[in-house]
Protein backbone atom coordinates (compact mmCIF):
# COMPACT_ATOMS: atom_id res chain seq x y z
CA UNK A 1 0.00 0.00 0.00
CA UNK A 2 2.05 2.90 -1.34
CA UNK A 3 -0.10 5.50 0.47
CA UNK A 4 1.55 4.33 3.70
CA UNK A 5 5.09 5.06 2.53
CA UNK A 6 6.64 8.18 4.03
CA UNK A 7 5.82 9.74 7.39
CA UNK A 8 3.04 8.48 9.57
CA UNK A 9 2.48 10.04 12.98
CA UNK A 10 1.35 8.16 16.08
CA UNK A 11 -0.91 10.87 17.47
CA UNK A 12 -0.99 11.73 21.15
CA UNK A 13 -4.33 11.89 22.93
CA UNK A 14 -4.61 15.39 24.45
CA UNK A 15 -6.16 15.67 27.89
CA UNK A 16 -7.62 18.58 29.84
CA UNK A 17 -6.53 19.44 33.38
CA UNK A 18 -9.22 17.07 34.74
CA UNK A 19 -7.72 14.35 32.48
CA UNK A 20 -10.78 14.12 30.25
CA UNK A 21 -10.11 13.86 26.52
CA UNK A 22 -9.56 17.25 24.88
CA UNK A 23 -11.18 16.87 21.45
CA UNK A 24 -10.62 20.51 20.54
CA UNK A 25 -6.86 20.04 20.97
CA UNK A 26 -7.05 16.70 19.16
CA UNK A 27 -8.57 18.48 16.20
CA UNK A 28 -5.77 21.08 16.25
CA UNK A 29 -3.21 18.29 16.33
CA UNK A 30 -4.76 16.50 13.35
CA UNK A 31 -4.93 19.70 11.30
CA UNK A 32 -1.40 20.71 12.30
CA UNK A 33 -0.03 17.42 11.02
CA UNK A 34 -2.10 17.22 7.85
CA UNK A 35 -1.25 20.82 6.94
CA UNK A 36 2.48 20.23 7.39
CA UNK A 37 3.30 17.36 5.08
CA UNK A 38 2.48 14.22 7.07
CA UNK A 39 1.46 11.28 4.86
CA UNK A 40 -0.88 9.42 7.23
CA UNK A 41 -2.04 9.37 10.84
CA UNK A 42 -2.19 6.65 13.49
CA UNK A 43 -4.88 6.84 16.19
CA UNK A 44 -4.89 4.75 19.38
CA UNK A 45 -1.23 3.79 19.33
CA UNK A 46 1.13 3.64 22.31
CA UNK A 47 1.82 7.37 22.01
CA UNK A 48 -1.94 7.92 22.22
CA UNK A 49 -1.93 6.37 25.72
CA UNK A 50 -4.15 3.57 24.46
CA UNK A 51 -3.59 1.55 27.64
CA UNK A 52 -5.33 4.20 29.78
CA UNK A 53 -8.17 5.32 27.50
CA UNK A 54 -11.52 3.60 27.93
CA UNK A 55 -13.39 1.70 25.22
CA UNK A 56 -15.86 4.59 25.05
CA UNK A 57 -13.05 7.13 24.65
CA UNK A 58 -11.41 5.03 21.94
CA UNK A 59 -14.68 4.98 20.01
CA UNK A 60 -15.03 8.75 20.47
CA UNK A 61 -11.46 9.47 19.34
CA UNK A 62 -11.78 7.25 16.28
CA UNK A 63 -15.08 8.79 15.19
CA UNK A 64 -13.68 12.29 15.69
CA UNK A 65 -10.51 11.48 13.74
CA UNK A 66 -12.48 10.03 10.83
CA UNK A 67 -14.62 13.15 10.61
CA UNK A 68 -11.70 15.55 10.98
CA UNK A 69 -9.41 13.77 8.51
CA UNK A 70 -12.31 13.45 6.07
CA UNK A 71 -10.33 11.32 3.65
CA UNK A 72 -7.51 13.86 3.27
CA UNK A 73 -4.91 11.25 4.24
CA UNK A 74 -4.98 7.57 5.22
CA UNK A 75 -5.95 6.62 8.77
CA UNK A 76 -4.37 3.69 10.63
CA UNK A 77 -5.97 2.46 13.85
CA UNK A 78 -4.05 0.83 16.69
CA UNK A 79 -5.68 -2.47 17.63
CA UNK A 80 -3.76 -5.07 19.57
CA UNK A 81 -3.68 -7.10 22.76
CA UNK A 82 -1.81 -9.92 24.47
CA UNK A 83 -5.10 -11.85 24.32
CA UNK A 84 -5.81 -12.92 20.74
CA UNK A 85 -9.51 -13.46 21.46
CA UNK A 86 -9.85 -9.87 22.65
CA UNK A 87 -8.55 -8.58 19.31
CA UNK A 88 -10.96 -10.84 17.43
CA UNK A 89 -13.89 -9.50 19.49
CA UNK A 90 -12.80 -5.89 18.89
CA UNK A 91 -12.63 -6.54 15.16
CA UNK A 92 -16.32 -7.42 15.25
CA UNK A 93 -17.29 -4.23 17.10
CA UNK A 94 -15.45 -1.49 15.19
CA UNK A 95 -16.86 0.44 12.24
CA UNK A 96 -14.00 0.19 9.76
CA UNK A 97 -15.39 2.83 7.41
CA UNK A 98 -12.56 5.31 6.81
CA UNK A 99 -9.87 3.08 8.33
CA UNK A 100 -7.15 2.09 5.87
CA UNK A 101 -5.28 -0.41 8.04
CA UNK A 102 -4.78 -1.54 11.62
CA UNK A 103 -1.47 -1.45 13.49
CA UNK A 104 -1.33 -4.43 15.82
CA UNK A 105 1.28 -4.71 18.54
CA UNK A 106 3.22 -7.91 19.13
CA UNK A 107 1.73 -9.75 22.16
CA UNK A 108 3.29 -8.46 25.36
CA UNK A 109 3.84 -9.83 28.87
CA UNK A 110 2.90 -13.43 27.93
CA UNK A 111 6.23 -13.80 26.06
CA UNK A 112 4.92 -16.23 23.42
CA UNK A 113 7.20 -18.28 21.19
CA UNK A 114 7.80 -17.22 17.61
CA UNK A 115 5.20 -19.83 16.60
CA UNK A 116 2.73 -18.23 19.01
CA UNK A 117 3.41 -14.80 17.48
CA UNK A 118 2.90 -16.23 13.99
CA UNK A 119 -0.41 -17.87 14.92
CA UNK A 120 -1.62 -14.74 16.77
CA UNK A 121 -1.13 -12.53 13.73
CA UNK A 122 -2.42 -15.10 11.29
CA UNK A 123 -5.83 -15.37 12.94
CA UNK A 124 -6.05 -11.58 13.28
CA UNK A 125 -5.19 -11.06 9.62
CA UNK A 126 -7.70 -13.73 8.61
CA UNK A 127 -10.45 -11.92 10.53
CA UNK A 128 -9.57 -8.27 9.85
CA UNK A 129 -11.68 -6.46 7.23
CA UNK A 130 -8.75 -4.11 6.54
CA UNK A 131 -5.02 -4.74 6.02
CA UNK A 132 -2.78 -5.39 9.01
CA UNK A 133 0.57 -3.80 9.88
CA UNK A 134 2.68 -5.78 12.33
CA UNK A 135 4.24 -3.85 15.23
CA UNK A 136 7.45 -5.15 16.76
CA UNK A 137 8.49 -3.14 19.83
CA UNK A 138 10.76 -5.27 22.03
CA UNK A 139 11.38 -2.47 24.53
CA UNK A 140 7.73 -2.61 25.56
CA UNK A 141 6.69 -6.20 24.86
CA UNK A 142 9.69 -8.04 26.26
CA UNK A 143 10.10 -10.11 23.10
CA UNK A 144 11.48 -9.56 19.62
CA UNK A 145 9.60 -10.74 16.55
CA UNK A 146 12.44 -12.11 14.47
CA UNK A 147 13.10 -11.41 10.82
CA UNK A 148 12.17 -15.02 10.03
CA UNK A 149 8.76 -14.68 11.70
CA UNK A 150 8.15 -11.33 10.04
CA UNK A 151 8.97 -12.77 6.63
CA UNK A 152 6.75 -15.78 7.27
CA UNK A 153 3.85 -13.41 8.06
CA UNK A 154 4.72 -11.13 5.12
CA UNK A 155 3.28 -13.71 2.75
CA UNK A 156 -0.20 -13.47 4.30
CA UNK A 157 -2.35 -11.60 1.76
CA UNK A 158 -3.83 -9.29 4.43
CA UNK A 159 -0.53 -8.35 6.13
CA UNK A 160 0.98 -5.40 4.29
CA UNK A 161 3.96 -4.37 6.38
CA UNK A 162 5.75 -4.11 9.68
CA UNK A 163 6.51 -1.23 12.01
CA UNK A 164 9.73 -2.36 13.66
CA UNK A 165 11.00 -0.47 16.70
CA UNK A 166 13.90 -2.80 17.43
CA UNK A 167 16.36 -0.23 15.97
CA UNK A 168 18.29 -3.27 14.73
CA UNK A 169 19.58 -2.48 11.23
CA UNK A 170 20.75 -6.06 10.70
CA UNK A 171 17.22 -7.28 11.37
CA UNK A 172 15.78 -4.61 9.08
CA UNK A 173 18.13 -5.61 6.28
CA UNK A 174 17.29 -9.30 6.68
CA UNK A 175 13.61 -8.47 6.23
CA UNK A 176 14.28 -6.12 3.31
CA UNK A 177 16.46 -8.69 1.55
CA UNK A 178 13.70 -11.30 1.36
CA UNK A 179 10.40 -9.42 1.70
CA UNK A 180 7.72 -10.04 -0.92
CA UNK A 181 7.01 -7.21 -3.34
CA UNK A 182 4.96 -4.42 -1.78
CA UNK A 183 5.58 -5.43 1.85
CA UNK A 184 6.33 -2.24 3.82
CA UNK A 185 9.22 -2.00 6.28
CA UNK A 186 8.55 1.00 8.50
CA UNK A 187 10.76 2.33 11.29
CA UNK A 188 9.30 2.56 14.77
CA UNK A 189 12.28 4.59 15.99
CA UNK A 190 12.54 8.21 14.84
CA UNK A 191 16.33 8.29 14.82
CA UNK A 192 16.61 5.25 12.57
CA UNK A 193 14.38 6.72 9.84
CA UNK A 194 17.08 7.85 7.41
CA UNK A 195 19.39 4.86 8.00
CA UNK A 196 16.49 2.46 7.38
CA UNK A 197 15.43 4.22 4.18
CA UNK A 198 19.06 4.18 3.02
CA UNK A 199 18.99 0.36 2.94
CA UNK A 200 15.56 0.16 1.30
CA UNK A 201 12.99 0.92 4.01
CA UNK A 202 9.70 2.72 3.42
CA UNK A 203 9.42 5.36 6.13
CA UNK A 204 8.47 5.92 9.75
CA UNK A 205 5.58 5.97 12.17
CA UNK A 206 6.83 8.85 14.25
CA UNK A 207 6.57 10.31 17.74
CA UNK A 208 8.51 13.51 16.97
CA UNK A 209 6.31 14.16 13.95
CA UNK A 210 3.50 15.20 16.30
CA UNK A 211 5.27 18.44 17.18
CA UNK A 212 7.61 18.88 14.20
CA UNK A 213 5.63 17.58 11.21
CA UNK A 214 7.05 19.88 8.53
CA UNK A 215 10.73 19.18 9.30
CA UNK A 216 10.21 15.51 9.97
CA UNK A 217 8.14 14.80 6.87
CA UNK A 218 10.61 16.76 4.73
CA UNK A 219 13.46 14.67 6.13
CA UNK A 220 11.67 11.43 5.24
CA UNK A 221 10.72 12.68 1.80
CA UNK A 222 14.29 13.71 1.02
CA UNK A 223 15.56 10.31 2.09
CA UNK A 224 13.00 8.51 -0.07
CA UNK A 225 14.13 10.71 -2.98
CA UNK A 226 17.75 9.68 -2.38
CA UNK A 227 19.01 13.01 -1.02
CA UNK A 228 20.77 11.59 2.02
CA UNK A 229 22.96 14.64 2.53
CA UNK A 230 20.02 16.91 3.33
CA UNK A 231 17.98 14.14 4.95
CA UNK A 232 20.92 13.28 7.20
CA UNK A 233 21.31 16.90 8.22
CA UNK A 234 17.66 17.03 9.27
CA UNK A 235 17.96 13.69 11.06
CA UNK A 236 20.87 15.04 13.10
CA UNK A 237 18.87 18.15 14.02
CA UNK A 238 16.61 15.93 16.16
CA UNK A 239 19.55 14.41 18.01
CA UNK A 240 19.26 16.56 21.14
CA UNK A 241 15.51 16.40 21.60
CA UNK A 242 14.87 12.74 20.77
CA UNK A 243 16.27 11.16 23.98
CA UNK A 244 14.28 13.68 26.04
CA UNK A 245 11.08 12.23 24.58
CA UNK A 246 11.67 8.97 26.45
CA UNK A 247 13.60 10.07 29.53
CA UNK A 248 10.43 10.07 31.66
CA UNK A 249 8.37 7.83 29.34
CA UNK A 250 6.53 8.47 26.10
CA UNK A 251 4.34 10.54 25.58
CA UNK A 252 5.41 12.78 28.49
CA UNK A 253 8.14 14.38 26.41
CA UNK A 254 6.26 14.85 23.15
CA UNK A 255 3.31 16.42 24.97
CA UNK A 256 5.72 19.01 26.40
CA UNK A 257 6.99 19.71 22.87
CA UNK A 258 3.40 20.05 21.67
CA UNK A 259 2.76 22.56 24.45
CA UNK A 260 5.70 24.58 23.11
CA UNK A 261 4.11 24.38 19.65
CA UNK A 262 0.81 25.70 21.04
CA UNK A 263 -1.16 22.54 20.21
CA UNK A 264 -2.13 20.95 23.54
CA UNK A 265 -1.43 20.81 27.26
CA UNK A 266 1.08 18.26 28.60
CA UNK A 267 -1.28 16.31 30.88
CA UNK A 268 -0.84 12.51 31.06
CA UNK A 269 -2.72 9.83 32.97
CA UNK A 270 -1.28 7.74 35.79
CA UNK A 271 0.80 5.70 36.07
CA UNK A 272 2.62 8.22 33.85
CA UNK A 273 3.70 11.17 35.97
CA UNK A 274 3.97 14.85 35.03
CA UNK A 275 7.39 15.83 33.79
CA UNK A 276 10.03 17.01 36.21
CA UNK A 277 10.92 20.69 36.05
CA UNK A 278 14.37 19.85 34.77
CA UNK A 279 12.95 17.94 31.82
CA UNK A 280 10.49 20.75 31.09
CA UNK A 281 13.31 23.26 30.79
CA UNK A 282 15.52 21.01 28.67
CA UNK A 283 12.69 20.25 26.23
CA UNK A 284 11.88 23.94 25.94
CA UNK A 285 15.50 24.64 25.02
CA UNK A 286 15.75 21.74 22.57
CA UNK A 287 12.39 22.46 20.91
CA UNK A 288 13.01 26.17 20.30
CA UNK A 289 15.34 25.87 17.26
CA UNK A 290 13.14 23.15 15.73
CA UNK A 291 10.02 25.30 16.02
CA UNK A 292 11.65 28.47 14.66
N, C-alpha and C positions, 0 to 999 in steps of 0.2 A: 504494500500500500504506500505509494510514493508520497501521498499527502502527509504521511507521518515521518518523512525525512526532514531534518533540520532541527529547529529548536522547539521542543515542547516545554511547558512550564507546569510543575506540580504546585498548583495554587494553594496558598495558605487559606485557612478559614478565619476571617476576622471576627473578633469578639468585642462586645461592649464592656464597660467597666463591671457590669453585673454578670459577665461571662455568658450572656446570651449571644446568639449569632447576629452579627452586624451585616445585614444584607445590603445596606446602602454602601458600606465600604467594600463589600464583595463585588458589587457592581462596578465601583471605581477601579478595583483591581483588574477585573476582566477587561474593561475598556482600555485601561492603561497598557495592558499587555497586547491586546489586539491592535491597538493604534501605534505600537512601536515595534512591529516586525516579527512578533512571535508566530510560529507556524501552526501550533495547536495547543490546546489546554487540557490539563489533567485535573479532574475534580475528585475529591475523596481519597487522595493518596496519603502517604505518611506525613508529608509536610502540611496537609490539611487537617492534621490531628484527628484522623479517622477513628483512632482507638478511643477517643473520648467524646465523639459526637453521637447522639442517639439516632436510632433508626428514623425517627420522625424528622430530625434535623438533616440527615442525609438525603431524605426524600425532598425536603424543602430546598436544600442547596442545589441538588441536581435539577429540579424543575426551574429554579431561578437561573441557573447557568444556561440551560437550554434556551430559555426565553431571551436572555441577554446576548448570548452568542449569535443566536438567530441564523445559524448556518454560515456565518462569516468565516469560520475556521473549524477544523475537526475538533470533536470533543471525545476525550478518553475518560472512562470512569473507573476508579479504583474499586476492585471487588475481589477480595481474597480472605482466606481464613486458614487456621490450622486444623479445621474440621471440614473435610470435603463435603459432607452432607449439608453443612450450613451454606456453602457457596451454591450448591445445587438448588436449595430452597430459595435463596435470594434471586437466583436467575429466573425463577418462576414469578417473582413478585415485582420486578422492575419493569417500567415502561422504557423499552430500548429505542423508542423514537428519538432521533437526534443524537444518538450515541454511536460513534464510529468504531469503537473497540473498547475492550476492558483490559485493564492492567491488573494482573493477579499475582500477588506476592507469593513467593516460595513458602511452604508451610513452616511455621516457626514453633519453637519450644518443644514440640514432639521429637524433633531430630530424626525424621524418617530417613530410610535408605534411599539411594539413588533410584531404585525400582519403585519405592513408595512415591517419590517426587514425580516420576514418569507417569504412574497410574493416576495420581491426583490430577495432574494437568490434562491427561487424556480424557478423563470423564468430564471435566469442566469444559474442555474444548468441544467434546461431543454434544454437550447440552446447551452451550452458549449460542444465542441467536446472532451474535456479532463476533468478529474476530478477537482473538486473545493474544495479548502481549505478555510473555513471561516476565517475572521480576525477581532477579537474583540479588539479594542484599545480605551477604553473610554477616555483616556487622550487627544486623538486627535479628536475623533469624537463627544464628548459631550454626548454620550449615551452608555449604557452598554447592550450588547446582553446577556440576562439572560441564566441561565442554562436550563430553560424550553424551551426557543426558540432554543437554540443550539441542545438540544436533539430532538426536533421536526424535525429540519432540518437534523439531523444525520441519519434519516431513508430514506432520499432521496438517490436513488442508485448512483447518480453522485456526492454526497458530501462525501468526504473521511476523513475529519478531521477539526479541528479548531486550529488556532493560537490565543491564548488568552493572551492578554497583560494587563489584569486587575490586575494581581498579587494577586488575591483573592483566597487563597487556599480552602476556603469553597466552592466557586463556582466551582473550578476545581474538587473537590471531588464529588460534586453533579453530575457533568457531567460524571466523571469516574464511579460512582456507577451504572449509568443506561445506559451508552452508548451501542450501538449495537456492536457486535463483529467486530473488524477491524477498528473501527472509531478512528482516531488519535487525541490525546489531546497534543498539542505542546505549550510550553511556548513561550510567546512573550516578556519576561522579563528575561534578562541574569541571574540575581541574584536569580531567583526562579527556575532555571533549576533543581538542585539537589533535593530541596524540592518537586517539582512536580513529578519527577521520583520516589521519595520515596513512593508516594501514588498511583503510577500506571501510571504516564504520560509517554509520548513517546519521549520526547526530546525538542529541542529548535530551533527556527529560530533566530539567534544571530546577534547582532551588534558587540560585542567584538571579535567574531570569525574572523572578517576581518583581524585584526592585530595580533591576538594570536591564530591562528587556531590549532596548535599542542597541546597546553595546554588545550584549551577549548574543543576540540573534545575528548581528553583523559579523561577529567573530565566527560563528558557526557557518554562516553563509560563505564567508571568505575561504574558510577551510574546505568546504565542499566544492568551491570553485578552483581549488588548488593554489590559492595565494597563502601559503603557510608563513610567509614573512610577516604580513600584516595580521593574520589570524593569531600567530604566535605572540605578537606584541600585545594584542588585546587579551589573550589568555594570561599573559604575565601580569597585566594590570589588575587582575583579580587575586593575585597572590597574597596580598596582605589581608584582604577581608575574608577570603574563603575559610580559613581555619577558625575565625571568630564566629562563623555561622553555627559551628558544632561544639564550641568550647563548653557551653552550658545547655546543650541539646537543641536539635532542630525541632520546631521552627522558632525558638527563642530569638536567635540571632537575626534571621531574615525578617521577622516582624519588627525588630528595632530598625533595620534598614528601610523597611516600608514606612515606618513612622517618619524617618528622615526625608523620604520621598513624598510625604504628605498623603499617603494612601489609606493607612489604617493605624489603629492604636496597637501597642505591643502585647496586649493581654493574652495569656495562655492559661489553659486549664491544668489543675493538678492531675498527676504528680509532677508536671513541669512547673518550675518555679520562675517568678519574675527574674529578669536579668540583674546581676550585681551591678553596682554603680560603676565599677571599673570597666566592665564589659560595655556598658552603655557608652562611656566616653571613648573607648577605643573604636567601637563601631561608628560612632559619629565622625571620628577623625578619618577612618578608612573609607567611609561612604562619600565624604565630601567631594573628593576629586572625581569619583565615578559618576556623581550626580550633576557635576558642573557642565 
